Amino acid sequence: MLIILLVLLVPAAIGLIFVSIPTFSKQKKMTEPRFNHEGYLSFYKAQQQDPVLEIDLEFADNQYELEKGMMWRRSMEENQGMLFIMPTTEIQSFWMLNTYISLDLLFIDEDLNIVTIRRNTTPESLDQISSDQPARYVLEVLGGFAERHNIAVGDRVSFHRL
């Protein structure tokens, strides 16, 4: 009887031990940040009154969001962008630390004119990506967006929150 009891209890005890040990499959995996639709941004060609394109916007307008930006995202839709509202108008610099997708960075002055475009940035690079002129806003969109939609320096934007 003791042998039968040991034969039943030993596997049960081993099973309890394995169930209590954390494994990679049980650890909570970090999920990709999701796009938070907070507004719209419209593009205008120089000297035109009607917008040529409108995209959905997510805003980065506090210290945490300005520092985090598009980090840890592995995807983005063509009609989405993140607008950074910087505290001051000056030469702006970014990098691609923990950013896994190529982006176009559009630097925009306080009058909402595009003053610099940095195209197809290198994911996860620590190289500085800077504006040529002072900018108050920086728009991040998918790499190649500006070329695909014929967006150029001198074009302008408008945006609004939901």
KEKE-3310 file (N, C-alpha, C; in steps of 0.2 Angstrom, whole numbers, plus 5000, padded with zeros to 4 digits):
npx = (5004:5010:5019:5011:5005:5016:5020:5009:5010:5023:5024:5013:5018:5030:5024:5017:5028:5034:5023:5023:5035:5040:5040:5046:5035:5025:5027:5023:5021:5028:5018:5015:5014:4998:4990:4983:4970:4968:4966:4966:4976:4979:4986:4993:4996:5009:5002:4989:4972:4964:4964:4976:4977:4973:4977:4975:4979:4990:4995:5010:5013:5017:5031:5034:5028:5034:5047:5045:5038:5038:5043:5045:5035:5030:5023:5013:5000:4997:4989:4991:4999:5011:5011:5022:5022:5032:5041:5047:5051:5064:5080:5077:5080:5080:5081:5082:5081:5075:5065:5057:5053:5055:5054:5047:5052:5044:5048:5041:5037:5032:5022:5016:5022:5031:5047:5058:5062:5065:5069:5064:5071:5083:5079:5081:5093:5106:5109:5109:5094:5090:5082:5084:5080:5073:5060:5043:5035:5035:5032:5029:5028:5025:5040:5045:5033:5032:5037:5028:5016:5019:5024:5032:5045:5040:5027:5011:5003:4988:4980:4969:4962:4952)
npy = (4994:5006:5008:5010:5022:5030:5029:5036:5049:5054:5058:5067:5077:5081:5086:5097:5105:5109:5116:5127:5134:5148:5150:5155:5155:5158:5170:5187:5195:5209:5220:5227:5245:5252:5262:5277:5285:5302:5314:5324:5327:5338:5340:5353:5359:5371:5387:5383:5381:5370:5355:5342:5329:5319:5313:5302:5306:5304:5311:5318:5326:5328:5326:5313:5306:5313:5308:5294:5292:5284:5272:5254:5251:5240:5242:5252:5261:5267:5279:5285:5295:5302:5317:5327:5339:5351:5359:5372:5382:5378:5371:5355:5338:5321:5303:5285:5276:5260:5260:5252:5253:5260:5278:5293:5309:5324:5340:5355:5372:5385:5392:5382:5377:5365:5363:5355:5339:5322:5308:5290:5285:5276:5261:5259:5266:5276:5288:5306:5314:5328:5345:5357:5370:5380:5372:5369:5358:5341:5328:5311:5299:5284:5277:5283:5289:5303:5304:5295:5303:5315:5325:5340:5351:5367:5365:5365:5362:5358:5354:5346:5341:5328)
npz = (5000:5004:4994:4982:4986:4986:4973:4967:4974:4972:4958:4957:4966:4959:4948:4954:4958:4945:4940:4947:4944:4936:4918:4902:4893:4901:4906:4906:4891:4883:4875:4859:4858:4855:4842:4846:4842:4841:4834:4819:4804:4791:4775:4765:4749:4744:4742:4740:4744:4748:4756:4752:4757:4771:4787:4801:4818:4832:4847:4854:4868:4880:4893:4895:4883:4873:4875:4873:4861:4845:4850:4852:4843:4830:4819:4808:4801:4784:4784:4796:4809:4821:4830:4837:4849:4852:4866:4864:4850:4840:4833:4831:4837:4834:4837:4833:4843:4849:4840:4828:4815:4799:4797:4791:4795:4798:4799:4807:4806:4818:4811:4804:4793:4783:4786:4785:4779:4784:4777:4776:4788:4798:4806:4824:4825:4833:4827:4826:4820:4813:4812:4798:4800:4813:4822:4828:4828:4826:4814:4813:4801:4791:4784:4768:4766:4763:4750:4743:4744:4738:4747:4752:4757:4761:4759:4769:4785:4794:4810:4821:4837:4843)
capx = (5000:5014:5022:5006:5004:5022:5019:5004:5011:5029:5022:5009:5023:5034:5019:5016:5034:5034:5018:5025:5041:5039:5043:5045:5028:5020:5029:5019:5025:5027:5014:5016:5009:4993:4989:4978:4967:4967:4964:4967:4981:4978:4992:4991:5002:5010:4997:4982:4967:4960:4969:4977:4978:4972:4978:4974:4984:4991:4999:5015:5013:5020:5037:5034:5026:5039:5053:5044:5037:5036:5047:5042:5030:5032:5019:5009:4996:4999:4985:4992:5005:5012:5013:5026:5022:5038:5039:5050:5053:5071:5082:5074:5084:5078:5085:5077:5082:5070:5060:5058:5050:5057:5049:5049:5051:5043:5049:5036:5038:5026:5017:5013:5025:5036:5054:5063:5060:5071:5066:5067:5076:5086:5077:5086:5099:5107:5112:5104:5090:5089:5079:5088:5078:5069:5053:5039:5031:5038:5027:5032:5024:5029:5045:5043:5026:5032:5038:5022:5011:5022:5024:5038:5047:5036:5020:5009:4998:4984:4978:4965:4961:4945)
capy = (5000:5012:5008:5013:5029:5034:5030:5042:5055:5057:5062:5073:5082:5084:5091:5104:5109:5111:5121:5133:5137:5152:5149:5160:5155:5160:5177:5192:5197:5216:5220:5233:5250:5253:5268:5280:5291:5308:5320:5323:5332:5339:5343:5358:5361:5378:5392:5380:5382:5364:5350:5336:5323:5320:5307:5301:5308:5303:5317:5317:5333:5329:5324:5305:5305:5316:5304:5288:5293:5278:5266:5248:5249:5236:5243:5258:5262:5273:5285:5287:5299:5305:5324:5329:5346:5353:5365:5378:5382:5378:5365:5349:5332:5314:5297:5280:5271:5256:5261:5246:5254:5266:5283:5300:5314:5331:5346:5360:5378:5387:5394:5376:5376:5360:5366:5350:5332:5317:5302:5283:5284:5269:5259:5257:5270:5282:5294:5311:5316:5335:5349:5362:5376:5379:5369:5368:5352:5335:5323:5305:5294:5278:5278:5284:5293:5310:5303:5292:5307:5321:5330:5343:5357:5372:5363:5366:5357:5360:5349:5347:5336:5325)
capz = (5000:5004:4987:4978:4988:4984:4966:4966:4977:4969:4951:4959:4969:4954:4944:4957:4957:4938:4938:4951:4942:4930:4912:4897:4890:4906:4908:4902:4886:4882:4869:4855:4859:4850:4840:4850:4837:4845:4830:4812:4802:4784:4771:4759:4744:4745:4739:4739:4750:4749:4758:4747:4761:4778:4791:4808:4822:4839:4849:4859:4870:4887:4893:4894:4877:4869:4875:4871:4854:4842:4852:4853:4838:4824:4813:4808:4795:4780:4786:4803:4811:4828:4830:4843:4850:4856:4871:4861:4843:4839:4829:4834:4835:4836:4836:4832:4848:4851:4835:4824:4808:4796:4797:4788:4800:4795:4804:4805:4810:4822:4806:4801:4786:4783:4785:4784:4779:4784:4774:4777:4794:4799:4813:4830:4825:4837:4824:4827:4815:4815:4807:4796:4803:4819:4821:4834:4828:4822:4812:4811:4797:4789:4779:4761:4765:4759:4743:4740:4743:4735:4752:4751:4760:4759:4760:4776:4788:4800:4814:4827:4841:4843)
cpx = (5004:5018:5017:5005:5010:5022:5014:5007:5018:5027:5018:5014:5027:5030:5018:5022:5035:5029:5020:5031:5039:5043:5042:5038:5023:5021:5025:5023:5023:5023:5016:5011:5004:4992:4983:4975:4965:4965:4966:4973:4980:4985:4989:4997:5003:5005:4991:4978:4964:4966:4970:4977:4976:4973:4976:4980:4984:4996:5004:5016:5015:5027:5038:5033:5031:5046:5051:5042:5034:5039:5042:5037:5033:5028:5015:5006:4998:4995:4986:4999:5005:5015:5016:5025:5027:5037:5042:5051:5061:5073:5080:5079:5081:5083:5080:5078:5075:5064:5061:5056:5054:5052:5052:5047:5050:5043:5045:5037:5032:5021:5014:5016:5030:5042:5059:5060:5065:5067:5069:5072:5077:5083:5082:5092:5100:5109:5106:5101:5088:5086:5085:5087:5074:5062:5050:5036:5036:5033:5031:5027:5028:5034:5043:5036:5027:5033:5031:5016:5013:5022:5031:5039:5043:5029:5018:5004:4994:4982:4973:4964:4953:4942)
cpy = (5006:5013:5012:5020:5033:5035:5035:5048:5058:5061:5068:5079:5085:5088:5097:5108:5112:5117:5127:5137:5141:5150:5155:5161:5158:5168:5182:5195:5205:5216:5227:5239:5251:5260:5271:5286:5297:5314:5318:5329:5332:5342:5347:5359:5369:5382:5389:5380:5375:5359:5344:5329:5324:5313:5307:5303:5305:5309:5315:5324:5334:5325:5317:5303:5307:5311:5297:5288:5286:5272:5260:5246:5245:5237:5250:5258:5268:5279:5287:5291:5301:5312:5325:5337:5348:5359:5372:5377:5383:5372:5359:5343:5326:5309:5291:5274:5267:5257:5256:5247:5260:5272:5289:5305:5321:5336:5352:5366:5380:5390:5388:5374:5370:5363:5361:5343:5327:5311:5295:5283:5277:5267:5257:5261:5275:5288:5300:5313:5323:5339:5354:5369:5375:5376:5368:5361:5347:5330:5317:5301:5289:5281:5278:5287:5299:5309:5300:5297:5314:5327:5333:5349:5363:5371:5365:5361:5361:5354:5351:5341:5334:5328)
cpz = (5000:4997:4982:4980:4986:4976:4963:4968:4974:4962:4953:4962:4964:4949:4947:4957:4950:4937:4942:4949:4936:4924:4907:4894:4895:4908:4903:4897:4885:4875:4865:4857:4854:4848:4843:4845:4841:4841:4823:4810:4794:4781:4766:4755:4745:4740:4737:4745:4752:4751:4753:4750:4768:4782:4798:4813:4829:4841:4855:4862:4877:4887:4892:4886:4872:4869:4872:4863:4851:4844:4853:4848:4832:4818:4814:4801:4791:4782:4793:4804:4818:4827:4837:4843:4855:4861:4868:4853:4842:4834:4833:4832:4838:4835:4835:4837:4850:4846:4830:4817:4806:4796:4793:4794:4796:4800:4802:4809:4814:4817:4802:4794:4787:4781:4783:4784:4779:4782:4775:4782:4795:4806:4818:4829:4830:4834:4825:4820:4816:4809:4804:4798:4809:4818:4828:4834:4824:4820:4810:4807:4794:4784:4772:4760:4761:4752:4739:4739:4741:4740:4751:4756:4757:4759:4767:4778:4792:4803:4819:4831:4841:4849)
residu = (MET:LEU:ILE:ILE:LEU:LEU:VAL:LEU:LEU:VAL:PRO:ALA:ALA:ILE:GLY:LEU:ILE:PHE:VAL:SER:ILE:PRO:THR:PHE:SER:LYS:GLN:LYS:LYS:MET:THR:GLU:PRO:ARG:PHE:ASN:HIS:GLU:GLY:TYR:LEU:SER:PHE:TYR:LYS:ALA:GLN:GLN:GLN:ASP:PRO:VAL:LEU:GLU:ILE:ASP:LEU:GLU:PHE:ALA:ASP:ASN:GLN:TYR:GLU:LEU:GLU:LYS:GLY:MET:MET:TRP:ARG:ARG:SER:MET:GLU:GLU:ASN:GLN:GLY:MET:LEU:PHE:ILE:MET:PRO:THR:THR:GLU:ILE:GLN:SER:PHE:TRP:MET:LEU:ASN:THR:TYR:ILE:SER:LEU:ASP:LEU:LEU:PHE:ILE:ASP:GLU:ASP:LEU:ASN:ILE:VAL:THR:ILE:ARG:ARG:ASN:THR:THR:PRO:GLU:SER:LEU:ASP:GLN:ILE:SER:SER:ASP:GLN:PRO:ALA:ARG:TYR:VAL:LEU:GLU:VAL:LEU:GLY:GLY:PHE:ALA:GLU:ARG:HIS:ASN:ILE:ALA:VAL:GLY:ASP:ARG:VAL:SER:PHE:HIS:ARG:LEU)
# end
